[in-house]
């Protein structure tokens, strides 16, 4: 456990609540102190939900600490069961319940006696997993619960659908562009003649989970959510899964070819090559753009990429392989899956960074001075401080990542959206000069501290005025070179003399 003012992935209970609130008619009980129930506000504000979020906080207060919390939690479960009539109630532990060493399994067993709904405990260790890992485990647990329940009742279907069909696994509430991605994947499957058997967890009923084995295969577009479920279904029912993220022209084609291979192995006879060629040449504009003069002007420009595994890996490949942009370094905050990320991006970037320390990422960006950043909202703020444009490509989510217009990242329409994002994230041609002439930059003031919080250098009035005269597109570089020169010589204040000496030292 650590104190942080920025987290790329939230605590475990957020992941569990995302899964529970994605399903239809499922209610979650969160055993936590007042203040940990911000999930309800986050979901209703960011996703502009019109209905109440189906999450109830069973508050831990001084009375609970004095008497114990079993009765309060059980009462909350049975009360919500009577009021809401849910199909399932999920009790999620928190760091507080773990610290108190409460027997939540016993709470669930007690509540199950009185409740008409199914009641289960989200079995996640809050000290060992984060939001993404907990979401993956909670979804897997719910699927296994209802598969086993249907098997005990003799209601588990054993036949496959007549025509090729798919389960799309991993689309959830508070997912980065998940709603638009899911719409695009459904359209793609329809174009391929593949029926969608189920989409889980977003919008699904737990009663539909027993039908998951009827699909011909599972599609897992996001590595962070759905792989555990897909592996369980493969082990239990021999269901193949496709975990290639269809983001970018090359990876979308590779995903479709893998789907073709999977369903042909089960008796279908399809060939999607003509479809891939038509989409690539005439529907997606990304392939055409990569050969245009506009894209050629980006060739060789430096960029950095940071985000979750799925989006950071996909964007690194798109920049390097499809657009000829040099990725100086690519990074992820998914430290638990670092080996996979390294394997995916090593040949497409100069350096791989695995960390969830936002300060280290800020320093790494300042060190290489890229022409553009592709990262999270934190990297967008870093870019503003360094005057480097940033395109947001991954969670943590922000209100900007729930656009009203249609903006998927996956599929062939996604290739167009990603291409626009990349192109518009670079400062192009005369743009910076025009910004200087018309005063279009966010600020003309000099940032007197480095990107790290521990910078102790200051600029005197004359040096600040001189730095303001430097054109904006090189001002950040001049500032950082001067500060490096001063640090190397043990100076704490930057004067005009230090600036001139630094300029001579670099031969500028």
C-alpha positions as CSV (number, residue, x, y, z in Angstrom):
1,X,0.0,0.0,0.0
2,X,1.3,3.5,-0.8
3,X,0.2,7.1,-0.7
4,X,-0.2,8.5,-4.2
5,X,-1.8,11.6,-5.7
6,X,-2.2,9.9,-9.1
7,X,-3.0,6.2,-9.8
8,X,-3.1,4.7,-13.3
9,X,-5.2,1.8,-12.0
10,X,-7.5,2.2,-9.1
11,X,-7.9,-0.1,-6.1
12,X,-9.3,-3.6,-6.4
13,X,-12.9,-2.8,-5.3
14,X,-13.3,-0.3,-8.2
15,X,-12.7,-3.2,-10.6
16,X,-15.2,-5.4,-8.9
17,X,-17.8,-2.6,-8.9
18,X,-17.2,-2.0,-12.6
19,X,-18.1,-5.6,-13.4
20,X,-21.1,-5.8,-11.0
21,X,-22.6,-2.5,-12.3
22,X,-22.1,-3.6,-16.0
23,X,-24.5,-6.5,-15.7
24,X,-28.2,-5.9,-15.8
25,X,-30.1,-6.3,-12.5
26,X,-27.0,-6.9,-10.4
27,X,-26.4,-5.0,-7.1
28,X,-23.1,-4.5,-5.3
29,X,-22.6,-4.0,-1.6
30,X,-19.3,-2.3,-0.7
31,X,-18.1,-2.7,2.8
32,X,-16.1,0.4,3.3
33,X,-15.7,3.7,5.3
34,X,-17.5,6.9,4.1
35,X,-15.5,8.3,1.2
36,X,-14.8,5.1,-0.6
37,X,-18.2,5.3,-2.4
38,X,-16.9,7.8,-5.0
39,X,-17.5,5.1,-7.6
40,X,-21.2,6.0,-7.8
41,X,-20.4,9.6,-8.6
42,X,-17.6,8.7,-11.0
43,X,-19.9,6.4,-13.1
44,X,-22.9,8.7,-13.2
45,X,-20.8,11.8,-14.1
46,X,-18.4,10.3,-16.6
47,X,-20.8,8.0,-18.5
48,X,-23.7,10.4,-18.1
49,X,-25.8,7.6,-16.6
50,X,-29.5,8.5,-16.2
51,X,-30.2,5.7,-13.7
52,X,-28.8,5.3,-10.2
53,X,-25.6,3.2,-10.0
54,X,-26.5,-0.1,-8.4
55,X,-24.0,0.1,-5.7
56,X,-24.6,0.5,-1.9
57,X,-22.0,1.3,0.6
58,X,-22.2,-0.5,3.9
59,X,-20.4,2.2,5.9
60,X,-17.8,1.2,8.4
61,X,-18.0,3.8,11.3
62,X,-17.1,3.9,15.0
63,X,-20.3,1.9,16.0
64,X,-19.4,-0.9,13.5
65,X,-15.8,-1.0,14.8
66,X,-17.2,-1.3,18.4
67,X,-19.8,-3.9,17.8
68,X,-18.7,-5.7,14.6
69,X,-20.2,-5.3,11.2
70,X,-21.8,-8.6,10.4
71,X,-25.4,-7.6,11.3
72,X,-25.1,-4.3,9.4
73,X,-23.7,-5.9,6.2
74,X,-26.3,-8.7,6.3
75,X,-29.1,-6.2,6.9
76,X,-27.9,-4.1,3.9
77,X,-27.9,-7.2,1.7
78,X,-31.4,-8.4,2.6
79,X,-32.8,-4.8,2.5
80,X,-31.5,-4.3,-1.1
81,X,-32.8,-7.7,-2.0
82,X,-36.3,-6.7,-0.9
83,X,-36.2,-3.2,-2.4
84,X,-34.5,-3.9,-5.8
85,X,-35.2,-7.6,-6.5
86,X,-31.8,-8.2,-8.2
87,X,-30.7,-11.4,-9.7
88,X,-27.4,-11.2,-8.0
89,X,-25.9,-9.3,-5.1
90,X,-22.1,-9.1,-5.0
91,X,-20.3,-8.2,-1.7
92,X,-17.0,-6.6,-2.4
93,X,-14.3,-6.4,0.2
94,X,-12.1,-3.3,0.5
95,X,-8.8,-2.5,2.2
96,X,-10.7,-1.6,5.3
97,X,-12.5,-5.0,5.6
98,X,-9.2,-6.7,5.0
99,X,-7.5,-4.7,7.7
100,X,-10.4,-5.6,10.1
101,X,-9.9,-9.3,9.1
102,X,-13.7,-9.7,8.8
103,X,-15.1,-13.1,7.7
104,X,-17.1,-11.8,4.7
105,X,-17.7,-15.4,3.5
106,X,-19.7,-15.9,6.7
107,X,-21.7,-12.7,6.0
108,X,-22.6,-14.0,2.5
109,X,-23.7,-17.4,3.9
110,X,-25.9,-15.6,6.5
111,X,-27.5,-13.3,3.9
112,X,-28.1,-16.1,1.5
113,X,-30.5,-17.8,3.9
114,X,-32.9,-14.8,3.8
115,X,-32.2,-13.3,0.3
116,X,-34.1,-14.4,-2.8
117,X,-31.3,-13.3,-5.0
118,X,-28.0,-15.1,-5.4
119,X,-25.4,-13.7,-3.1
120,X,-21.7,-14.0,-3.7
121,X,-18.4,-12.6,-2.4
122,X,-15.9,-11.1,-4.9
123,X,-12.9,-13.1,-4.0
124,X,-10.0,-10.6,-4.6
125,X,-7.0,-9.8,-2.5
126,X,-6.9,-6.0,-2.1
127,X,-3.2,-6.0,-1.1
128,X,-2.1,-7.9,-4.2
129,X,-4.3,-6.8,-7.2
130,X,-5.4,-3.6,-8.7
131,X,-8.5,-2.4,-10.4
132,X,-7.8,-4.2,-13.7
133,X,-6.8,-7.5,-12.2
134,X,-9.8,-7.5,-9.8
135,X,-12.2,-6.8,-12.7
136,X,-10.8,-9.7,-14.6
137,X,-11.1,-12.0,-11.6
138,X,-14.6,-10.9,-10.7
139,X,-15.9,-11.5,-14.2
140,X,-14.4,-14.9,-14.2
141,X,-15.9,-15.7,-10.8
142,X,-19.4,-14.6,-11.9
143,X,-19.2,-16.6,-15.1
144,X,-18.1,-19.8,-13.3
145,X,-20.8,-19.3,-10.6
146,X,-23.6,-19.3,-13.2
147,X,-22.1,-22.0,-15.4
148,X,-21.8,-24.3,-12.4
149,X,-25.3,-23.4,-11.2
150,X,-26.8,-24.3,-14.7
151,X,-24.9,-27.5,-14.7
152,X,-26.2,-28.5,-11.3
153,X,-29.8,-27.8,-12.5
154,X,-29.2,-29.7,-15.7
155,X,-29.9,-26.4,-17.7
156,X,-26.5,-26.1,-19.4
157,X,-26.8,-26.2,-23.2
158,X,-24.5,-28.6,-24.9
159,X,-25.1,-27.7,-28.6
160,X,-23.4,-25.0,-30.6
161,X,-25.3,-22.4,-32.6
162,X,-26.2,-23.4,-36.1
163,X,-24.1,-20.6,-37.7
164,X,-20.7,-19.2,-36.6
165,X,-21.2,-17.1,-33.5
166,X,-19.0,-15.2,-31.0
167,X,-18.9,-14.0,-27.4
168,X,-17.4,-10.6,-27.1
169,X,-15.8,-10.5,-23.6
170,X,-14.4,-7.5,-21.8
171,X,-16.7,-4.5,-22.7
172,X,-17.6,-2.9,-19.3
173,X,-18.7,0.3,-17.7
174,X,-16.0,3.0,-17.3
175,X,-14.0,1.3,-20.0
176,X,-11.9,3.5,-22.3
177,X,-14.1,4.0,-25.4
178,X,-15.6,0.6,-24.7
179,X,-19.2,1.4,-25.8
180,X,-18.1,2.7,-29.2
181,X,-15.6,-0.2,-29.6
182,X,-18.3,-2.7,-28.9
183,X,-20.6,-1.2,-31.5
184,X,-17.8,-1.3,-34.1
185,X,-17.0,-5.0,-33.2
186,X,-20.7,-5.9,-33.6
187,X,-20.7,-4.3,-37.1
188,X,-17.5,-6.1,-38.0
189,X,-18.9,-9.4,-36.9
190,X,-22.1,-8.8,-39.0
191,X,-19.9,-8.0,-42.0
192,X,-18.1,-11.3,-41.5
193,X,-21.4,-13.2,-41.2
194,X,-20.8,-14.1,-37.6
195,X,-23.7,-13.8,-35.0
196,X,-23.0,-12.2,-31.7
197,X,-24.0,-14.8,-29.1
198,X,-23.3,-12.6,-26.1
199,X,-21.5,-9.5,-25.0
200,X,-20.3,-9.6,-21.4
201,X,-20.4,-8.0,-18.9
202,X,-21.8,-4.7,-20.3
203,X,-25.6,-4.9,-20.6
204,X,-25.8,-8.7,-20.1
205,X,-28.0,-10.6,-17.7
206,X,-26.4,-13.2,-15.5
207,X,-29.1,-15.6,-16.7
208,X,-27.6,-15.5,-20.2
209,X,-24.2,-16.7,-18.9
210,X,-25.2,-20.4,-19.2
211,X,-25.4,-19.9,-23.0
212,X,-21.8,-18.8,-23.4
213,X,-20.6,-22.3,-24.4
214,X,-22.9,-22.2,-27.4
215,X,-20.7,-19.8,-29.3
216,X,-18.0,-21.0,-31.7
217,X,-15.3,-18.8,-30.2
218,X,-14.6,-15.9,-27.8
219,X,-13.2,-12.6,-28.8
220,X,-11.2,-10.7,-26.1
221,X,-10.3,-7.3,-27.5
222,X,-8.7,-6.0,-24.3
223,X,-5.9,-7.9,-22.6
224,X,-6.8,-6.4,-19.2
225,X,-10.3,-7.7,-19.0
226,X,-11.7,-11.0,-20.2
227,X,-8.7,-13.3,-20.6
228,X,-9.3,-15.3,-17.4
229,X,-12.9,-15.9,-18.5
230,X,-11.8,-16.9,-22.0
231,X,-9.2,-19.3,-20.6
232,X,-11.8,-20.9,-18.2
233,X,-14.2,-21.4,-21.1
234,X,-11.4,-22.9,-23.2
235,X,-10.4,-25.3,-20.4
236,X,-14.0,-26.2,-19.5
237,X,-15.6,-26.5,-22.9
238,X,-12.7,-26.5,-25.4
239,X,-13.8,-23.1,-26.8
240,X,-11.0,-21.3,-28.7
241,X,-10.5,-17.6,-28.2
242,X,-9.0,-14.8,-30.2
243,X,-7.1,-12.2,-28.2
244,X,-5.6,-10.1,-31.0
245,X,-6.8,-6.5,-30.5
246,X,-8.1,-5.2,-33.8
247,X,-6.6,-1.8,-33.5
248,X,-4.8,-0.4,-36.6
249,X,-4.9,-1.7,-40.2
250,X,-2.4,-4.5,-39.7
251,X,-3.7,-5.9,-36.4
252,X,-7.3,-5.7,-37.5
253,X,-6.5,-7.8,-40.6
254,X,-4.5,-10.2,-38.4
255,X,-7.5,-10.5,-36.0
256,X,-9.8,-11.3,-38.9
257,X,-7.5,-13.9,-40.3
258,X,-7.3,-15.6,-36.9
259,X,-11.1,-15.6,-36.7
260,X,-11.2,-17.2,-40.1
261,X,-8.8,-19.9,-39.0
262,X,-10.8,-20.6,-35.8
263,X,-14.2,-21.0,-37.4
264,X,-12.9,-22.9,-40.5
265,X,-11.4,-25.4,-38.0
266,X,-15.0,-26.1,-36.8
267,X,-16.5,-26.8,-40.1
268,X,-17.1,-23.4,-41.7
269,X,-15.7,-22.5,-45.1
270,X,-15.0,-18.8,-45.3
271,X,-12.3,-16.6,-46.9
272,X,-12.1,-13.0,-45.6
273,X,-9.2,-11.9,-47.8
274,X,-11.4,-10.0,-50.2
275,X,-13.2,-8.3,-47.3
276,X,-9.8,-7.3,-45.7
277,X,-8.6,-5.9,-49.0
278,X,-11.8,-3.9,-49.7
279,X,-11.9,-2.5,-46.2
280,X,-8.2,-1.6,-46.3
281,X,-8.3,0.1,-49.7
282,X,-11.7,1.8,-49.7
283,X,-13.3,1.9,-46.2
284,X,-10.4,2.6,-43.9
285,X,-8.6,5.8,-44.9
286,X,-5.6,4.9,-42.7
287,X,-3.7,2.9,-45.4
288,X,-4.2,5.7,-48.0
289,X,-3.1,8.3,-45.5
290,X,0.1,6.4,-44.6
291,X,1.2,7.0,-48.3
292,X,0.1,10.6,-48.4
293,X,2.5,13.6,-48.2
294,X,0.9,14.6,-44.9
295,X,2.0,11.3,-43.3
296,X,5.4,11.4,-45.0
297,X,6.0,14.7,-43.2
298,X,5.7,12.8,-40.0
299,X,8.3,10.2,-41.0
300,X,11.1,10.1,-38.5
301,X,9.5,12.3,-35.9
302,X,10.0,11.2,-32.3
303,X,7.1,10.0,-30.2
304,X,6.6,8.3,-26.8
305,X,3.8,5.9,-25.9
306,X,2.4,5.1,-22.4
307,X,-0.8,3.4,-21.2
308,X,-2.3,0.1,-20.4
309,X,-1.0,-3.0,-22.2
310,X,-3.7,-3.2,-24.9
311,X,-3.6,0.4,-26.1
312,X,0.1,1.2,-25.6
313,X,1.2,-1.9,-27.5
314,X,-1.3,-1.3,-30.3
315,X,-0.4,2.4,-30.7
316,X,3.3,1.6,-30.7
317,X,2.9,-0.8,-33.6
318,X,0.7,1.7,-35.5
319,X,3.1,4.5,-35.2
320,X,6.2,2.5,-36.1
321,X,4.8,0.0,-38.6
322,X,2.0,1.9,-40.3
323,X,3.1,5.6,-40.1
324,X,6.9,5.5,-40.0
325,X,7.1,7.5,-36.7
326,X,10.0,6.7,-34.4
327,X,8.9,5.5,-31.0
328,X,11.7,6.5,-28.7
329,X,10.2,4.6,-25.8
330,X,7.0,2.7,-25.1
331,X,5.7,2.0,-21.6
332,X,2.9,0.5,-19.6
333,X,1.7,0.7,-16.0
334,X,0.5,-2.9,-16.1
335,X,3.5,-4.2,-14.3
336,X,1.9,-7.6,-13.6
337,X,1.9,-8.3,-17.4
338,X,5.3,-6.8,-18.2
339,X,6.7,-9.8,-20.1
340,X,3.9,-9.8,-22.7
341,X,4.3,-6.1,-23.3
342,X,8.0,-6.3,-23.8
343,X,7.5,-9.1,-26.3
344,X,4.9,-7.1,-28.2
345,X,6.8,-3.8,-28.6
346,X,10.5,-4.4,-28.3
347,X,11.1,-4.5,-32.0
348,X,9.1,-1.3,-32.6
349,X,10.7,1.1,-30.1
350,X,14.1,2.1,-28.8
351,X,13.3,1.5,-25.1
352,X,10.7,-0.2,-23.0
353,X,9.6,1.3,-19.7
354,X,7.5,-0.6,-17.1
355,X,6.3,1.6,-14.2
356,X,3.3,3.1,-12.5
357,X,5.3,6.0,-11.2
358,X,3.9,9.1,-13.0
359,X,6.9,11.2,-11.9
360,X,9.3,8.8,-13.6
361,X,7.2,8.9,-16.8
362,X,7.2,12.7,-16.7
363,X,11.0,12.7,-16.4
364,X,11.4,10.2,-19.2
365,X,9.3,12.4,-21.5
366,X,11.4,15.5,-20.6
367,X,14.6,13.5,-21.1
368,X,13.9,12.6,-24.8
369,X,11.8,15.7,-25.8
370,X,9.5,13.9,-28.3
371,X,7.5,15.7,-31.0
372,X,4.3,14.1,-29.6
373,X,3.1,12.1,-26.6
374,X,0.5,9.3,-26.8
375,X,-0.5,8.5,-23.2
376,X,-3.1,8.9,-20.5
377,X,-4.6,12.1,-19.0
378,X,-1.6,12.4,-16.8
379,X,0.8,12.5,-19.8
380,X,-1.5,15.1,-21.3
381,X,-0.9,17.3,-18.3
382,X,2.9,16.6,-18.5
383,X,2.8,17.6,-22.2
384,X,1.1,20.9,-21.3
385,X,3.9,21.7,-18.9
386,X,6.6,20.8,-21.4
387,X,4.7,22.4,-24.4
388,X,4.5,19.0,-26.1
389,X,1.2,17.9,-27.7
390,X,-0.4,14.7,-26.4
391,X,-3.0,12.4,-27.8
392,X,-4.9,10.4,-25.1
393,X,-5.0,6.7,-25.9
394,X,-5.7,4.8,-22.7
395,X,-7.4,4.8,-19.3
396,X,-7.5,6.2,-16.6
397,X,-10.7,7.6,-18.1
398,X,-11.9,11.2,-18.2
399,X,-15.0,12.9,-19.3
400,X,-13.3,13.5,-22.7
401,X,-13.0,9.7,-23.2
402,X,-16.8,9.4,-23.3
403,X,-17.5,11.5,-26.4
404,X,-21.1,12.0,-27.6
405,X,-19.9,11.5,-31.2
406,X,-18.9,8.0,-32.5
407,X,-15.2,7.4,-31.8
408,X,-14.2,3.8,-31.6
409,X,-10.5,2.8,-31.4
410,X,-11.1,-0.7,-32.8
411,X,-12.1,-2.0,-36.2
412,X,-11.8,-0.2,-39.5
413,X,-13.6,2.9,-38.4
414,X,-11.2,2.9,-35.4
415,X,-8.3,3.0,-37.8
416,X,-9.7,6.4,-39.1
417,X,-10.1,7.7,-35.6
418,X,-6.7,6.7,-34.5
419,X,-5.1,8.2,-37.6
420,X,-6.8,11.5,-37.0
421,X,-5.7,11.4,-33.4
422,X,-2.1,10.8,-34.4
423,X,-1.9,13.4,-37.1
424,X,-3.6,16.1,-35.0
425,X,-1.4,15.4,-32.0
426,X,1.7,16.6,-33.8
427,X,2.5,20.3,-34.2
428,X,2.6,20.6,-38.0
429,X,4.4,22.9,-40.4
430,X,4.0,26.6,-39.7
431,X,1.6,26.0,-36.8
432,X,4.0,26.8,-34.0
433,X,5.2,29.9,-35.7
434,X,1.6,31.1,-36.2
435,X,0.9,30.3,-32.5
436,X,3.8,32.5,-31.6
437,X,2.6,35.4,-33.9
438,X,-1.0,35.3,-32.7
439,X,-0.3,34.4,-29.0
440,X,-2.1,31.1,-29.2
441,X,0.0,29.1,-26.7
442,X,-1.6,28.3,-23.3
443,X,1.0,30.5,-21.5
444,X,3.9,32.7,-22.1
445,X,5.2,32.4,-18.6
446,X,8.3,30.3,-17.9
447,X,7.9,27.2,-15.9
448,X,10.6,27.6,-13.3
449,X,10.5,24.1,-11.9
450,X,11.5,20.9,-13.7
451,X,9.0,18.2,-14.4
452,X,10.0,16.4,-11.2
453,X,8.6,17.7,-8.0
454,X,12.1,17.9,-6.3
455,X,13.5,20.5,-8.7
456,X,15.2,23.3,-6.6
457,X,16.4,25.5,-9.5
458,X,15.1,29.1,-9.8
459,X,15.4,31.7,-12.6
460,X,16.1,35.3,-11.8
461,X,14.1,38.1,-13.4
462,X,16.6,38.8,-16.2
463,X,17.0,35.1,-17.1
464,X,13.2,34.6,-17.2
465,X,12.8,37.6,-19.5
466,X,15.5,36.2,-21.8
467,X,13.9,32.8,-21.9
468,X,10.6,34.4,-22.9
469,X,12.2,35.7,-26.0
470,X,13.1,32.2,-27.2
471,X,10.6,30.9,-29.8
472,X,8.0,28.5,-28.2
473,X,8.9,25.5,-30.2
474,X,12.5,25.4,-28.8
475,X,11.9,27.2,-25.5
476,X,11.4,24.0,-23.5
477,X,14.7,22.5,-24.9
478,X,16.7,25.6,-24.1
479,X,15.2,25.6,-20.6
480,X,16.1,22.0,-19.9
481,X,19.6,22.3,-21.3
482,X,20.3,25.3,-19.2
483,X,19.0,23.6,-16.0
484,X,21.0,20.5,-16.7
485,X,24.1,22.7,-17.2
486,X,23.4,24.4,-13.8
487,X,22.8,21.1,-12.0
488,X,26.0,19.6,-13.3
489,X,27.9,22.6,-11.8
490,X,26.0,22.7,-8.5
491,X,24.2,26.0,-9.2
492,X,20.9,26.8,-7.5
493,X,20.0,30.0,-9.5
494,X,20.0,30.6,-13.2
495,X,21.1,34.0,-14.3
496,X,21.9,35.5,-17.7
497,X,25.5,34.5,-17.3
498,X,24.5,30.9,-16.7
499,X,22.3,30.9,-19.7
500,X,25.0,32.2,-22.0
501,X,27.5,29.7,-20.6
502,X,25.1,26.8,-21.1
503,X,24.6,28.0,-24.7
504,X,28.3,27.9,-25.4
505,X,28.7,24.6,-23.7
506,X,26.2,22.9,-26.1
507,X,27.7,24.7,-29.1
508,X,24.4,26.5,-29.9
